[in-house]
Amino acid sequence: MKLIPQAEQALALLRAAGHEGWLVGGCVRDFVMGKMPHDTDITTSALPQETKAVFEKAGFRVIETGLQHGTVTVLMPGEGAAERESGGALPGGRQNPETAPVPLEITTFRKETGYADHRHPDSVVFTDSLEDDLSRRDFTINAMAMRPAGTVPIDAEGCDTLDFRDPFGGMADLEDRVIRCVGDPARRFSEDALRILRALRFASVLGFTIEPATRKALFDAREQLRYVSAERIAEELLKLLCGRSAESVLLEYADVLGSVLPELLPLKGFDQKTPHHIYDVLTHTAKVVSGVPAEPVQRLAALCHDWGKPHTFTLDENGRGHFYGHPKHSVLLAEEAFSRLKLSNEIRETALSLIRFHDIWIDDTPRAVKRWLNKIGPALFFPLLELKKADNRAQSPASQGRLAHYDALEERARTILAEGQCFALKDLAVTGKDLIALGMEPGPQLGKALYTLLELVMEETLPNQRDALLSYAGERFTL
């Protein structure tokens, strides 16, 4: 692991100008864990205008992203930018990622006071103390700082070249796999309630446990999540769902997550009273979430797929539970939640389709698979099978016989695609223009004729050959 050269250069420029500069936050945590950091944040003793002057003098563009809070963003050249200044753009004006500027967020050491809106500090005071700056951060694992000692590059094999600061025991908590607030957890959560979900997200993604005092405080403060914007909540939830320990976090912290997703609460402890299930609805749901690929839309659909069960529950004369129409009710509840969270239309529509069809039976025949490939497309068909598989695996062992069926459906669908078999109008060997050339009038009847031909091809009644299709059309349709 090595620090990106832009960060090393930025720290060197600050040092040369007589200022302290430290890597801080998540990038330090990731570096210590041997992961490639997603973002690189720097904190400095330089005041915002001093930081701006250092980098503008060096010829870099500086964006005043938050001067009142001590933050500027410096755009450093990407790899090879100097050699490829004229060729950095891709077709359509897109930026080549190899030459795109690397943004570094650089913030002055600061202390914060007052959080009336449970989000932003009422006042920010710049300080010359790195420890003061680290003390305002959320969790110990995010309150570490490091920098190269002198001019020696940072690398994983030369830890003696690192100047490392860890005043709150973040390294020990990383080793113990623990999430712990810096200082008083109740205060940390009252400052920014989103930290409640961040704690759960880190527990899920990293597979860490939350230490008792922090755990108690996040339960006590969970109602403060109403102060957090829907967009920020949605971002944390999607990351949480994709974590390796999403199942355990959903089960242990359902009451906390219920503050932003009240639809989860009726699932907790709900006995399905059916031999097909050995878990309550929440436990079943959590297992389905962990059983689909760690992709946001698939995990989201898994989370919501059975929300309608408590609302559609009935008992028959034998005391067996049924949930007739629960997918439709799950879709209605999910629509409300997705709208409340202000999710993108793409995420909403894809997840809702998976929820809507998760309980539909698909026959293992070429005709049935082609019909579904036509209906929802390959991009949705395979995630739907993943959801069905995870759903079946999370049922009682005696009811898991559908797994082989779903594997067969997947194999059949992949064969259809690999062989280029026809299942959509775009694959048909004739077009509307061909039928018009035969004498058909443009309009609804033309469309019906094309779909009739497609049905016959999918059923293998007709070959997908131009001459055969035109011959059939000439004989059967009104021209």
ZIBEL-V448757 format. One record per backbone hydrogen bond with DSSP energy under -0.5 kcal/mol. CO is the residue of the C=O (numbers start at 1). NH is the residue of the N-H. If there is no record, write none. Layout:
<<CO NH> <CO NH>>
This chain:
<<1 156> <4 7> <4 8> <5 9> <6 10> <7 11> <8 12> <9 13> <10 14> <11 15> <12 16> <13 17> <14 19> <15 18> <20 45> <20 46> <22 43> <23 146> <24 27> <24 41> <25 28> <25 29> <26 30> <27 31> <28 32> <29 33> <30 35> <31 34> <35 37> <39 41> <40 105> <41 24> <42 107> <43 22> <44 109> <47 51> <48 52> <49 53> <50 54> <51 55> <52 56> <53 57> <54 58> <55 60> <56 59> <61 75> <63 65> <63 73> <66 69> <66 71> <67 70> <70 108> <71 66> <72 74> <72 106> <73 63> <74 76> <74 104> <75 61> <76 102> <78 81> <80 84> <82 85> <84 87> <85 88> <88 96> <90 93> <91 94> <94 90> <96 99> <96 100> <99 78> <101 103> <102 76> <103 105> <104 74> <104 106> <105 42> <106 72> <107 44> <109 127> <111 125> <113 122> <113 123> <114 122> <115 118> <118 193> <120 117> <123 113> <125 111> <128 130> <129 133> <130 134> <131 135> <132 136> <133 136> <134 137> <138 182> <139 142> <140 143> <144 25> <145 165> <146 23> <147 163> <148 150> <149 152> <154 3> <155 158> <158 161> <159 162> <161 149> <162 164> <163 147> <165 145> <166 169> <169 173> <170 174> <171 175> <172 176> <173 177> <173 178> <174 177> <177 209> <178 180> <179 211> <180 140> <181 183> <183 185> <184 188> <185 189> <186 190> <187 191> <188 192> <192 195> <193 196> <193 197> <194 197> <194 198> <195 199> <196 200> <197 201> <198 202> <199 203> <200 204> <201 205> <202 206> <202 208> <203 207> <204 245> <209 179> <209 211> <211 215> <212 216> <213 217> <214 218> <215 219> <216 220> <217 221> <219 222> <221 224> <222 225> <223 226> <224 227> <225 228> <229 233> <230 234> <231 235> <232 236> <233 237> <234 238> <235 239> <236 240> <237 241> <238 242> <240 243> <243 246> <245 249> <246 250> <247 251> <248 252> <249 253> <251 254> <253 257> <254 258> <256 259> <257 260> <257 261> <261 264> <262 265> <262 266> <264 267> <264 268> <265 268> <267 270> <267 282> <269 271> <270 281> <273 321> <274 277> <276 396> <280 284> <281 285> <282 286> <283 287> <284 288> <285 289> <286 290> <287 291> <288 292> <289 292> <293 295> <295 299> <296 300> <297 301> <298 302> <299 303> <300 304> <301 305> <304 307> <306 309> <308 311> <308 312> <309 312> <309 313> <314 322> <316 319> <320 316> <322 314> <323 326> <325 329> <326 330> <327 331> <328 332> <329 333> <330 334> <331 335> <332 336> <333 337> <334 338> <335 339> <336 340> <337 341> <338 343> <339 342> <344 348> <345 349> <346 350> <347 351> <348 352> <349 353> <350 354> <351 355> <352 356> <353 357> <354 358> <355 358> <357 360> <363 365> <365 369> <366 370> <367 371> <368 372> <369 373> <370 374> <371 375> <372 376> <372 377> <373 377> <377 380> <377 381> <378 382> <380 384> <381 385> <382 386> <383 387> <384 388> <385 389> <386 390> <387 391> <388 392> <389 393> <390 394> <392 395> <396 399> <397 400> <399 402> <400 403> <401 404> <401 405> <402 406> <403 407> <404 408> <405 409> <406 410> <407 411> <408 412> <409 413> <410 414> <411 415> <412 416> <413 417> <414 418> <415 419> <416 421> <417 420> <424 427> <424 428> <425 428> <431 435> <432 436> <433 437> <434 438> <435 439> <435 440> <436 439> <443 446> <443 447> <444 448> <445 449> <446 450> <447 451> <448 452> <449 453> <450 454> <451 455> <452 456> <453 457> <454 458> <455 459> <456 461> <456 462> <457 460> <463 465> <465 469> <466 470> <467 471> <468 472> <469 473> <470 474> <471 475> <472 476> <473 477> <477 479>>
